[in-house]
Amino acid sequence: MKRELGRDAALLIGAQVYYKVTGGLVYPLLSWALLPREVGLYFFAISLCQVSLVAAHWNLQPLVIRRLVAAGGAPAAARELAPLVGFRLVTSPLFVIGSAALGAALRPGHAGAFAVTAVFVLLEDLYGICAGTLMALDEVRQVVTLGVVVQTTYLGALVLGLELRPALSTVLAVSLLRTVLVCGGGIAILGRIIGRVRPVLTSAVFRGLTPFFLLAAGQVVIDQVDTLILGGWVDLARIGHYNLGLRTVQAAQFVPIVLGGLHYSRFSGRLPDAAVRALTVRTLLGLAALGAAGAAAQYLGADLIARLLFPGVRAPAAAALRQLAPTLALGFVQLYLAALLQMFGRERAALGALGAGALLGIGLDLALVPRHGVAGAAAARAASLAAQLAVSAFVLTRVWRDARQAAP
Protein backbone atom coordinates (compact mmCIF):
# COMPACT_ATOMS: atom_id res chain seq x y z
CA MET A 1 0.00 0.00 0.00
CA LYS A 2 2.79 2.41 0.91
CA ARG A 3 4.51 1.89 -2.46
CA GLU A 4 1.27 2.44 -4.41
CA LEU A 5 0.40 5.50 -2.34
CA GLY A 6 3.85 6.97 -2.90
CA ARG A 7 3.61 6.30 -6.63
CA ASP A 8 0.20 7.92 -6.88
CA ALA A 9 1.32 10.90 -4.79
CA ALA A 10 4.34 11.37 -7.06
CA LEU A 11 2.14 11.19 -10.16
CA LEU A 12 -0.37 13.70 -8.81
CA ILE A 13 2.25 16.11 -7.53
CA GLY A 14 4.16 15.89 -10.81
CA ALA A 15 0.98 16.61 -12.72
CA GLN A 16 0.12 19.49 -10.39
CA VAL A 17 3.58 20.99 -10.91
CA TYR A 18 2.86 20.95 -14.62
CA TYR A 19 -0.64 22.41 -14.12
CA LYS A 20 0.59 25.17 -11.87
CA VAL A 21 3.61 26.09 -13.96
CA THR A 22 1.54 26.23 -17.14
CA GLY A 23 -1.45 27.70 -15.31
CA GLY A 24 0.83 30.29 -13.75
CA LEU A 25 1.43 31.61 -17.25
CA VAL A 26 -2.26 32.45 -17.51
CA TYR A 27 -2.06 35.34 -15.02
CA PRO A 28 0.74 37.17 -16.87
CA LEU A 29 -1.22 36.64 -20.08
CA LEU A 30 -4.29 38.20 -18.49
CA SER A 31 -2.34 41.18 -17.19
CA TRP A 32 -0.76 41.65 -20.63
CA ALA A 33 -3.84 41.19 -22.84
CA LEU A 34 -6.68 42.63 -20.76
CA LEU A 35 -7.43 45.96 -19.17
CA PRO A 36 -7.09 45.93 -15.35
CA ARG A 37 -10.85 46.33 -14.94
CA GLU A 38 -11.43 43.30 -17.22
CA VAL A 39 -9.06 41.23 -15.06
CA GLY A 40 -10.99 42.38 -12.00
CA LEU A 41 -14.33 41.50 -13.62
CA TYR A 42 -13.03 38.03 -14.54
CA PHE A 43 -11.97 37.23 -10.98
CA PHE A 44 -15.08 38.83 -9.47
CA ALA A 45 -17.30 36.67 -11.71
CA ILE A 46 -15.41 33.51 -10.70
CA SER A 47 -15.72 34.38 -7.00
CA LEU A 48 -19.44 35.06 -7.29
CA CYS A 49 -20.08 31.82 -9.19
CA GLN A 50 -18.03 29.74 -6.77
CA VAL A 51 -20.04 31.11 -3.85
CA SER A 52 -23.30 30.33 -5.68
CA LEU A 53 -22.04 26.85 -6.59
CA VAL A 54 -22.56 25.62 -3.02
CA ALA A 55 -26.29 25.71 -3.68
CA ALA A 56 -25.76 23.41 -6.68
CA HIS A 57 -23.48 20.74 -5.20
CA TRP A 58 -24.23 20.84 -1.43
CA ASN A 59 -20.79 19.21 -1.03
CA LEU A 60 -22.25 15.75 -1.64
CA GLN A 61 -19.11 14.50 -3.40
CA PRO A 62 -16.93 13.58 -0.37
CA LEU A 63 -19.88 11.90 1.33
CA VAL A 64 -20.66 9.81 -1.77
CA ILE A 65 -16.99 8.88 -2.25
CA ARG A 66 -16.78 7.76 1.38
CA ARG A 67 -19.80 5.49 0.79
CA LEU A 68 -18.26 4.23 -2.45
CA VAL A 69 -15.01 3.25 -0.70
CA ALA A 70 -16.92 1.53 2.10
CA ALA A 71 -19.14 -0.32 -0.41
CA GLY A 72 -16.24 -1.92 -2.23
CA GLY A 73 -15.10 0.34 -5.05
CA ALA A 74 -15.90 -0.16 -8.74
CA PRO A 75 -18.75 -2.71 -8.46
CA ALA A 76 -20.74 -0.28 -6.30
CA ALA A 77 -19.66 2.95 -8.00
CA ALA A 78 -22.57 3.31 -10.43
CA ARG A 79 -25.09 2.64 -7.66
CA GLU A 80 -23.50 5.12 -5.26
CA LEU A 81 -23.15 7.84 -7.89
CA ALA A 82 -26.72 7.56 -9.19
CA PRO A 83 -28.38 9.79 -6.53
CA LEU A 84 -25.61 12.39 -6.88
CA VAL A 85 -26.05 12.52 -10.66
CA GLY A 86 -29.83 12.85 -10.29
CA PHE A 87 -29.42 15.70 -7.82
CA ARG A 88 -26.98 17.57 -10.04
CA LEU A 89 -29.24 17.25 -13.09
CA VAL A 90 -31.83 19.27 -11.16
CA THR A 91 -29.58 21.87 -9.53
CA SER A 92 -27.11 22.61 -12.32
CA PRO A 93 -29.44 24.57 -14.66
CA LEU A 94 -30.77 26.54 -11.70
CA PHE A 95 -27.22 27.44 -10.71
CA VAL A 96 -26.33 28.80 -14.16
CA ILE A 97 -29.52 30.87 -14.43
CA GLY A 98 -29.24 32.21 -10.88
CA SER A 99 -25.55 33.13 -11.19
CA ALA A 100 -26.13 35.00 -14.45
CA ALA A 101 -29.05 36.92 -12.95
CA LEU A 102 -27.17 37.80 -9.76
CA GLY A 103 -24.09 38.89 -11.71
CA ALA A 104 -26.19 41.09 -13.98
CA ALA A 105 -27.77 42.70 -10.93
CA LEU A 106 -24.42 43.44 -9.28
CA ARG A 107 -22.55 44.44 -12.44
CA PRO A 108 -25.10 45.60 -15.03
CA GLY A 109 -24.13 45.04 -18.62
CA HIS A 110 -22.07 41.91 -17.95
CA ALA A 111 -24.75 39.18 -17.80
CA GLY A 112 -23.09 37.21 -20.63
CA ALA A 113 -19.73 37.11 -18.84
CA PHE A 114 -21.37 35.82 -15.67
CA ALA A 115 -23.38 33.20 -17.59
CA VAL A 116 -20.30 31.79 -19.35
CA THR A 117 -18.33 31.85 -16.10
CA ALA A 118 -21.13 29.95 -14.35
CA VAL A 119 -21.03 27.22 -17.01
CA PHE A 120 -17.29 26.63 -16.84
CA VAL A 121 -17.26 26.79 -13.03
CA LEU A 122 -20.03 24.18 -13.05
CA LEU A 123 -18.21 21.90 -15.50
CA GLU A 124 -15.02 22.16 -13.44
CA ASP A 125 -16.95 21.05 -10.37
CA LEU A 126 -18.58 18.14 -12.23
CA TYR A 127 -15.15 17.00 -13.36
CA GLY A 128 -14.12 17.02 -9.69
CA ILE A 129 -16.70 14.28 -9.09
CA CYS A 130 -15.19 12.19 -11.88
CA ALA A 131 -11.61 12.76 -10.71
CA GLY A 132 -12.42 12.02 -7.06
CA THR A 133 -14.21 8.79 -8.02
CA LEU A 134 -11.38 7.70 -10.30
CA MET A 135 -8.80 8.29 -7.56
CA ALA A 136 -10.91 6.26 -5.13
CA LEU A 137 -10.87 3.46 -7.75
CA ASP A 138 -7.04 3.64 -8.02
CA GLU A 139 -7.19 5.18 -11.51
CA VAL A 140 -4.76 8.02 -10.79
CA ARG A 141 -2.94 7.58 -14.10
CA GLN A 142 -6.15 8.20 -16.02
CA VAL A 143 -6.76 11.41 -14.09
CA VAL A 144 -3.22 12.64 -14.67
CA THR A 145 -3.17 11.83 -18.39
CA LEU A 146 -6.46 13.57 -19.06
CA GLY A 147 -5.45 16.61 -17.03
CA VAL A 148 -2.09 17.06 -18.76
CA VAL A 149 -3.57 16.71 -22.26
CA VAL A 150 -6.38 19.18 -21.60
CA GLN A 151 -4.13 21.67 -19.81
CA THR A 152 -1.69 21.69 -22.73
CA THR A 153 -4.53 22.23 -25.18
CA TYR A 154 -5.97 25.01 -23.03
CA LEU A 155 -2.73 26.94 -22.75
CA GLY A 156 -2.06 26.72 -26.48
CA ALA A 157 -5.60 27.85 -27.31
CA LEU A 158 -5.36 30.75 -24.85
CA VAL A 159 -2.06 32.02 -26.24
CA LEU A 160 -3.34 31.78 -29.81
CA GLY A 161 -6.69 33.30 -28.95
CA LEU A 162 -5.24 36.29 -27.11
CA GLU A 163 -2.78 36.85 -29.92
CA LEU A 164 -5.65 37.03 -32.42
CA ARG A 165 -8.16 38.82 -30.19
CA PRO A 166 -6.96 40.16 -26.81
CA ALA A 167 -10.30 40.47 -25.02
CA LEU A 168 -12.15 39.10 -22.00
CA SER A 169 -14.52 37.22 -24.32
CA THR A 170 -11.55 35.20 -25.61
CA VAL A 171 -10.49 34.22 -22.08
CA LEU A 172 -14.05 33.16 -21.24
CA ALA A 173 -14.42 31.13 -24.46
CA VAL A 174 -11.13 29.26 -23.97
CA SER A 175 -11.93 28.62 -20.28
CA LEU A 176 -15.24 27.13 -21.38
CA LEU A 177 -13.46 24.96 -23.95
CA ARG A 178 -11.07 23.63 -21.31
CA THR A 179 -13.83 22.58 -18.93
CA VAL A 180 -15.90 20.99 -21.70
CA LEU A 181 -12.88 18.87 -22.68
CA VAL A 182 -11.87 17.86 -19.16
CA CYS A 183 -15.41 17.18 -17.94
CA GLY A 184 -16.34 15.27 -21.09
CA GLY A 185 -13.15 13.24 -20.88
CA GLY A 186 -13.68 12.47 -17.20
CA ILE A 187 -17.24 11.27 -17.82
CA ALA A 188 -16.06 9.08 -20.74
CA ILE A 189 -13.26 7.44 -18.71
CA LEU A 190 -15.45 6.86 -15.67
CA GLY A 191 -18.24 5.44 -17.82
CA ARG A 192 -15.86 2.96 -19.41
CA ILE A 193 -14.78 1.70 -15.97
CA ILE A 194 -18.06 1.56 -14.04
CA GLY A 195 -20.63 1.41 -16.83
CA ARG A 196 -23.73 3.50 -17.22
CA VAL A 197 -25.01 5.51 -14.27
CA ARG A 198 -28.81 5.71 -14.14
CA PRO A 199 -29.75 8.93 -12.29
CA VAL A 200 -32.22 8.62 -9.43
CA LEU A 201 -33.77 11.14 -7.07
CA THR A 202 -33.84 9.99 -3.48
CA SER A 203 -33.58 11.69 -0.11
CA ALA A 204 -31.29 8.89 1.10
CA VAL A 205 -28.32 10.66 -0.51
CA PHE A 206 -28.63 13.47 2.05
CA ARG A 207 -28.10 11.27 5.12
CA GLY A 208 -25.21 12.65 7.13
CA LEU A 209 -24.84 15.59 4.75
CA THR A 210 -25.22 18.52 7.16
CA PRO A 211 -21.57 18.84 8.26
CA PHE A 212 -20.32 18.37 4.70
CA PHE A 213 -22.64 21.06 3.39
CA LEU A 214 -21.70 23.51 6.12
CA LEU A 215 -18.02 22.79 5.52
CA ALA A 216 -18.41 23.63 1.83
CA ALA A 217 -20.37 26.79 2.59
CA GLY A 218 -17.83 27.92 5.17
CA GLN A 219 -14.86 27.19 2.92
CA VAL A 220 -16.27 29.07 -0.03
CA VAL A 221 -17.02 32.05 2.22
CA ILE A 222 -13.44 32.06 3.47
CA ASP A 223 -12.05 31.66 -0.05
CA GLN A 224 -14.17 34.29 -1.79
CA VAL A 225 -15.47 36.77 0.78
CA ASP A 226 -12.47 39.11 0.55
CA THR A 227 -12.88 39.51 -3.23
CA LEU A 228 -16.62 40.09 -2.87
CA ILE A 229 -16.20 42.64 -0.07
CA LEU A 230 -13.45 44.38 -2.02
CA GLY A 231 -16.00 44.66 -4.84
CA GLY A 232 -18.06 46.96 -2.67
CA TRP A 233 -15.20 49.30 -1.72
CA VAL A 234 -12.53 49.37 -4.42
CA ASP A 235 -12.57 49.50 -8.21
CA LEU A 236 -12.25 46.46 -10.47
CA ALA A 237 -8.60 47.25 -11.25
CA ARG A 238 -7.59 46.85 -7.59
CA ILE A 239 -9.61 43.65 -7.34
CA GLY A 240 -7.59 42.44 -10.31
CA HIS A 241 -4.27 43.33 -8.66
CA TYR A 242 -5.24 41.58 -5.44
CA ASN A 243 -6.36 38.45 -7.25
CA LEU A 244 -3.20 38.25 -9.33
CA GLY A 245 -1.30 37.98 -6.04
CA LEU A 246 -3.88 35.72 -4.39
CA ARG A 247 -4.13 33.29 -7.30
CA THR A 248 -0.34 33.08 -7.42
CA VAL A 249 -0.32 32.08 -3.75
CA GLN A 250 -3.14 29.58 -4.26
CA ALA A 251 -1.37 28.08 -7.25
CA ALA A 252 1.57 27.27 -4.98
CA GLN A 253 -0.68 25.44 -2.50
CA PHE A 254 -1.34 22.45 -4.72
CA VAL A 255 0.94 20.20 -2.63
CA PRO A 256 -1.23 20.07 0.53
CA ILE A 257 -4.38 19.87 -1.59
CA VAL A 258 -3.07 16.89 -3.58
CA LEU A 259 -1.75 15.06 -0.53
CA GLY A 260 -4.91 15.73 1.46
CA GLY A 261 -7.14 14.51 -1.37
CA LEU A 262 -5.04 11.41 -1.96
CA HIS A 263 -4.91 10.44 1.73
CA TYR A 264 -8.64 11.12 2.09
CA SER A 265 -9.45 8.77 -0.79
CA ARG A 266 -7.39 5.96 0.82
CA PHE A 267 -7.98 6.31 4.58
CA SER A 268 -11.38 8.00 4.81
CA GLY A 269 -13.53 7.04 7.79
CA ARG A 270 -10.76 5.15 9.64
CA LEU A 271 -9.21 5.92 12.99
CA PRO A 272 -5.50 6.49 12.45
CA ASP A 273 -3.33 3.49 13.28
CA ALA A 274 0.38 3.89 14.00
CA ALA A 275 1.39 3.78 10.34
CA VAL A 276 -1.18 6.38 9.28
CA ARG A 277 -0.25 8.64 12.20
CA ALA A 278 3.42 8.46 11.26
CA LEU A 279 2.63 9.23 7.64
CA THR A 280 0.48 12.25 8.50
CA VAL A 281 3.00 13.64 11.01
CA ARG A 282 5.79 13.43 8.46
CA THR A 283 3.57 15.08 5.88
CA LEU A 284 2.62 17.91 8.24
CA LEU A 285 6.22 18.63 9.20
CA GLY A 286 7.30 18.65 5.58
CA LEU A 287 4.45 20.96 4.58
CA ALA A 288 5.19 23.35 7.44
CA ALA A 289 8.84 23.65 6.41
CA LEU A 290 8.02 24.01 2.73
CA GLY A 291 5.30 26.61 3.39
CA ALA A 292 7.57 28.72 5.60
CA ALA A 293 10.37 28.68 3.04
CA GLY A 294 7.95 29.57 0.26
CA ALA A 295 6.45 32.47 2.22
CA ALA A 296 9.88 33.91 2.94
CA ALA A 297 10.88 33.62 -0.71
CA GLN A 298 7.62 35.26 -1.80
CA TYR A 299 8.02 38.20 0.59
CA LEU A 300 11.66 38.83 -0.22
CA GLY A 301 11.28 38.22 -3.94
CA ALA A 302 7.93 39.94 -4.51
CA ASP A 303 9.39 42.59 -6.81
CA LEU A 304 11.19 40.02 -8.93
CA ILE A 305 8.11 37.77 -9.15
CA ALA A 306 5.92 40.72 -10.15
CA ARG A 307 8.47 41.93 -12.70
CA LEU A 308 8.57 38.49 -14.31
CA LEU A 309 4.87 37.65 -14.17
CA PHE A 310 3.02 40.97 -14.18
CA PRO A 311 5.27 43.61 -15.73
CA GLY A 312 2.35 45.82 -16.70
CA VAL A 313 1.14 46.15 -13.09
CA ARG A 314 4.37 45.39 -11.28
CA ALA A 315 4.08 47.72 -8.28
CA PRO A 316 0.52 46.86 -7.13
CA ALA A 317 1.05 43.14 -7.85
CA ALA A 318 4.31 43.11 -5.81
CA ALA A 319 2.55 44.83 -2.92
CA ALA A 320 -0.22 42.21 -2.98
CA LEU A 321 2.32 39.38 -3.04
CA ARG A 322 4.12 40.75 0.03
CA GLN A 323 0.87 41.30 1.91
CA LEU A 324 -0.31 37.76 1.13
CA ALA A 325 2.99 35.99 1.94
CA PRO A 326 1.86 34.83 5.45
CA THR A 327 -1.15 33.11 3.92
CA LEU A 328 1.15 30.83 1.93
CA ALA A 329 2.79 29.39 5.05
CA LEU A 330 -0.46 29.13 7.00
CA GLY A 331 -2.36 27.61 4.08
CA PHE A 332 0.21 24.86 3.50
CA VAL A 333 -0.52 23.46 6.95
CA GLN A 334 -4.23 24.26 7.33
CA LEU A 335 -5.33 22.81 3.98
CA TYR A 336 -3.85 19.44 4.94
CA LEU A 337 -5.18 19.62 8.52
CA ALA A 338 -8.69 20.22 7.19
CA ALA A 339 -8.42 17.12 4.98
CA LEU A 340 -7.18 15.06 7.94
CA LEU A 341 -10.11 16.00 10.16
CA GLN A 342 -12.58 14.94 7.48
CA MET A 343 -10.55 11.83 6.73
CA PHE A 344 -10.84 10.73 10.36
CA GLY A 345 -14.57 11.43 10.50
CA ARG A 346 -14.28 14.69 12.46
CA GLU A 347 -16.45 16.79 10.17
CA ARG A 348 -18.02 18.70 13.03
CA ALA A 349 -14.62 19.64 14.41
CA ALA A 350 -13.50 20.72 10.92
CA LEU A 351 -16.69 22.75 10.73
CA GLY A 352 -15.87 24.41 14.04
CA ALA A 353 -12.43 25.39 12.78
CA LEU A 354 -13.91 26.68 9.57
CA GLY A 355 -16.60 28.62 11.42
CA ALA A 356 -14.06 30.29 13.67
CA GLY A 357 -11.98 31.30 10.66
CA ALA A 358 -14.98 32.49 8.67
CA LEU A 359 -16.37 34.65 11.47
CA LEU A 360 -12.99 36.20 12.17
CA GLY A 361 -12.25 36.71 8.47
CA ILE A 362 -15.59 38.34 7.67
CA GLY A 363 -15.40 40.58 10.71
CA LEU A 364 -11.89 41.73 9.87
CA ASP A 365 -12.75 42.19 6.19
CA LEU A 366 -15.66 44.45 7.10
CA ALA A 367 -13.49 46.36 9.56
CA LEU A 368 -10.28 46.64 7.52
CA VAL A 369 -11.22 46.71 3.83
CA PRO A 370 -13.05 50.08 3.93
CA ARG A 371 -9.94 51.75 5.41
CA HIS A 372 -7.05 49.72 4.08
CA GLY A 373 -8.38 48.10 0.90
CA VAL A 374 -6.22 45.25 -0.41
CA ALA A 375 -3.88 45.30 2.61
CA GLY A 376 -6.87 44.88 4.92
CA ALA A 377 -8.19 41.94 2.91
CA ALA A 378 -4.79 40.21 3.05
CA ALA A 379 -4.54 40.70 6.82
CA ALA A 380 -8.06 39.34 7.32
CA ARG A 381 -7.26 36.25 5.25
CA ALA A 382 -4.09 35.54 7.25
CA ALA A 383 -5.93 35.91 10.58
CA SER A 384 -8.70 33.60 9.37
CA LEU A 385 -6.19 30.89 8.40
CA ALA A 386 -4.38 31.22 11.73
CA ALA A 387 -7.64 30.71 13.64
CA GLN A 388 -8.52 27.65 11.57
CA LEU A 389 -5.05 26.19 12.04
CA ALA A 390 -5.13 26.59 15.84
CA VAL A 391 -8.51 24.89 16.21
CA SER A 392 -7.66 22.10 13.74
CA ALA A 393 -4.33 21.31 15.40
CA PHE A 394 -5.98 21.13 18.83
CA VAL A 395 -8.64 18.69 17.59
CA LEU A 396 -6.14 16.56 15.67
CA THR A 397 -3.99 16.03 18.76
CA ARG A 398 -7.07 14.69 20.55
CA VAL A 399 -7.86 12.37 17.62
CA TRP A 400 -4.35 10.93 17.74
CA ARG A 401 -4.54 10.54 21.52
CA ASP A 402 -7.85 8.67 21.29
CA ALA A 403 -6.47 6.42 18.55
CA ARG A 404 -3.42 5.52 20.64
CA GLN A 405 -5.60 4.69 23.64
CA ALA A 406 -7.91 2.55 21.51
CA ALA A 407 -5.03 0.59 19.97
CA PRO A 408 -4.68 -2.99 21.29
N, C-alpha and C positions, 0 to 999 in steps of 0.2 A: 504493500500500500504506500509506504513512504517513497519508494522509487517512482511509482506512477504519479503520486501527488507532486513530487519534485519536478518530474518531466512536464506535467500539465502546467505547473506554476511557471516554469521556464518558458514554455510555449506562449502562455498568455502574457507574461511580462514582456517577452520579445516582441509580440504583436503590438502590445500597448506602446512600447517604445517607438515602433514604426508609426502607429496612429498619431501619437502625440508630436513626434518630430514633423511628420507631414501635416498634421492638423495645425501645428504651431505656425506653419507658413500661411495659414488662412488669415490670421489676424493682421500680419503685415500687408497682405493683399487687400484686406478690407480698408486699412488705414491709407493705403496708396490709391485705391480705385474709387472710394466713396467719399462723399462729404462727411465731416464729423457728425452732423445731425442725422445722416442716413445710418451711420454706424450705431449711433445711439438708439434710433428707431428699431433697428434690427435686434439689438440686445433687449430692448424694452419689450418688443413683441414676443421674443422667446421666453422672457421671465413671466410675462402675463399668461402665456399659454401653458407653461409648466406648472404655474399655480392652479390654473383651471383644470389641468389634467387629472388632479387628484379625484375630482368628481367623476372622471371617466374610468379610472382603474381601481380605485378604492384600495390599492396596494394588495390585491388578491394574489399576485404572482408568488411571493415567498411562501404564503400559506399553502397554495396549491403544490408548489415544488416540494415542500416538506411532506405533504401527503403522498406525493408521487414516490419519493424516496422510501417512505415507510411501507408503501404498497408493493414495492418490488421492482421499480424501474420500468423498462420499456413495455412489458406486457400490460401494465396498468396505466400507461401514460395517456392513451387516447381517452380512456374513461375519466381520468382525473382532470384532464384539460377541457372536457366537454362543457361543464358548467361555466368555466371561465370564458370560453369562446362565445357561448350564448350571451353572457352578460355584456361582453365587449361589443357584440353586434348591436346591442340596444343603445349603449352609452356613447359609442364613438361618434355617430352622426350628431348627436346632441352636443357633444363637446366642440366639434368644429363650428357648428352654427353659433353656439353661445360665445365662443372665444372671438369669432369675427364680429359679433354684435357688440361685445364688451369693448374690444379694441377700437371699433369705430366710434363708440361713445366717448372713450377717453382721448383718442387722437383722431378727430374728424378728418375725413379725406384719405384715410389709410386702411379702409376695410379690407381691400384686396390683399395687402401685405399681411394683415393679421390672419386672414383666412388661409393663405398658403402656409404661413408659419404653423398654424394649428394642425394642418394636414401632415407636415413633415415631423412635427413633434409627436403626433399620434403614431405615425408609422415607426418612428424610432423606438417608442415605448412598446409597440407590438413586437418589434424585433427582439426587444429585451426578454419577452416571454419565450420566444424560440431559443435564444441563446442560453437562457437560464435552464431550460428543459434539456437542451443538448448537453450542457455541462454536467447536469445531474445524471445523464445517461452515458457519461464518459466519452462524449464525442467532441472533445476540446479541439482536435485537429480540424474538424469540419467548421467550427466557429471561427478559428483563426484564419483558415484559408479563405472563407467567404469575406471576412472583414478586410483582409489585406487586398484582395482583388477589388472590392468595391471602393475602398479608400483610395487606391491608386487611380481608379477611374474618376472618382470625384475630384481629386486634386487636379488631374489633367483637364477635366471639363471646366473647372473653375478658372484655371489660368487662361485657357483658350477663350472662355466666355467673357472674362473681364478685359482681355486684350481686344476683343471685337466690340464689346459694349460694356464699358465700365459704369454699371448702374446697380441699384439695389435689386431691381427686378431680376437681373442676371444671377445674383447671389441666391435669391429665393428659389429660382427655377432649378439651379444646380443642386441646392440643398434638398429640394423635393426629389430630384432624380436619384440622389444618393440613397435616400430612405426607401424609395420604391424598390431599388435594386437590392438593398440589404434585407428589407422585410420580405420581399418576394422570394429571395434566395433562401432565407431562414425557414419560411413556410414550406418551400419545396423539399429542403433537406429533411426537416422534421417529419413531413408527410411520408417520405420514402422509408423512414426508420420505424415509425409507429403506426402508419396507415392513416386512414381517413378518420377525422374527428367529427362526430355528429353533434352539433351544438344542442344543448338543452338549457332550459331555464328552471332552476330549482333554488329554493332558499337554503338548501343544505350547504351550498358553497360558502355561505356567510358565517358558518359556525366558527367561533373563535377569531373572528375577523377584527373585532373592535380595536385591540392594541395595534394591529398591523396598519389599520386605516389611520389611526391617530398618529402613529409613527411617520407615515407618509406625509400627512398633512403638516405635522410639525417640521419635518425635514425640508419640505418645499418652502415653508414660511421662512425658515432660517436661511435657505439658499437664495431666495429671491426677494425678500422683503426690503433689503437695502436698495436694490435697483428700483423697486416700485416706489419707495418713499423718496428716493432721489428724484424720481420723475415728477414729484409734486413741488420740488424746491429748486431744482437746477435745470438748465437747458439740456437738450438732447446731446449736444457736443460733450458736455462734462460727463453725462451718463456713458457716452462712448469711451471716453478716456478711462473712466473707472473700470469699465468692463474689459477693456484691453488688458489692464493689469490683473483684474480678478480672474479672467479666463486663462491667462498665462499661469497663474498660481494653481488653478484647478487642473490645468493640463498636466502639471507636475505631480499631482496627487493620485495618479493612476495606480501606483504601486500598492498602497493600502487598500484601494478599492478592489483591485484584482485579487489580492491575497485574501481579503475578507470574503469576497464572493466565492472563491474557490473552496476555502475552508468551510463556509456555510453549506455549500452543496454536498460536502463529504461528511460533515460531522453534525449536521443540524438535528436538534432535538435530543442530543446525548449529553449526559453529564461528563465533564472532562476527566478522562483517566490520566495516569501519570504521563503517558506518551503525548497525549494531546496538550496537556498543561505545559510540558517542556517545549513543544513546538510553538505554542502561542506566546510563551514568555520570550523565546528567542526572536520570534517575529516582532514582538513589541519593542524589544531593546534595539533591534536593527532599524526599525522604522523611526524610533525616537532619535537615534544618532543621525540617520540620513536626513530627517526633516530639519534638525537643528543646523546641520551643515548647509543644506539647501537654502534655509532662511537667511543665514549669514551671507552666503554668496549672492543671494538676491538683493539684500540690502546694500551691500558694498558695491555690487556691480550693476545697480539699477540704471545708471546712465549709459553704460555700455550695452546692456540688454535693450534699452529703449532706442539707442542709436542704431542697433542692428535690426531690430524688429519693427520699430515704429518711427522711422526718421522724420516723417511729416508732422508728428505730434510728440516729439521726443521729450520735451520738458514736462508736460502734464502726465504722460505715460510713465516717465521715470519716477515722478512724485507718487503716483498711485502704486507702483511696484514697491517703493520703500515703505509706504504706509501699510501695505498688505503683507509685508514679509513675515510678521509674527504668525499670521494665519496659516502659512505654509507649514511651519513646525508643529503648531497645534493640530492642524488638520491631519497630518501624517499619523498621529497617534489616535486621535478621536475617531476617525473614519474606521479604523480597524477595531477599536474598542466597541463601537456601535454594532459592528457585524458579529463580534464575539457574544455580546449580550443576547442578541437574537438567536445565534447559533445554539446557545445553551438554554434556550427557552425562557429567557428573562425579558420578554417583550415589555412588560409593565415597568421594569426598572429602566430599560432603554427609553421608554416613553417619558419617564420622570426626568431623565437626563436631558432629553430633547426639550421637554416643557420648560425646564429651568433655563436652558440656553435661549429658547425662543422668547420667553418673557423678558429676559435681560436684554437680548438683542433688539427686540422691538422697542422697549422702553428707551434704550440708549440711542437708537436710530431717531426716534421722535424728539429726543432731547438734544442730540448733537448735530444731526443733519441740517436743521434750519440755520444754525450758527456757523458750522464748520464744513458743511458740504461733504465732499468726497472723503476728507480726513476723518470726519465724524462717522461716516459709514464704515470705514476701515476699522476704526477703534471699536465700534459696536460689534462688528463681526468677530474680532479677536476676543473680546470679552465673552461673547456667546460661546465660542469654541472652548474657552478656558473653563467656563461653568459646566459645560457638557462633559469635558474630560475629567474634571474632579469628581462628579457624581458617578460617571461610568467606572472609573478606576476603583472607587470605594465599593461599588456593587460587585465588581469582578473579583476583588480580593475575598469577598464573602462567598462567592460561588466556588472559588478554588478551595477555600477552607472547608466548605460543606462537602465537596467532592473527596477531599482527603479523609475526612471523618467517616464518609460512607464507604470508603474502599475497604475490602476485606483484609 
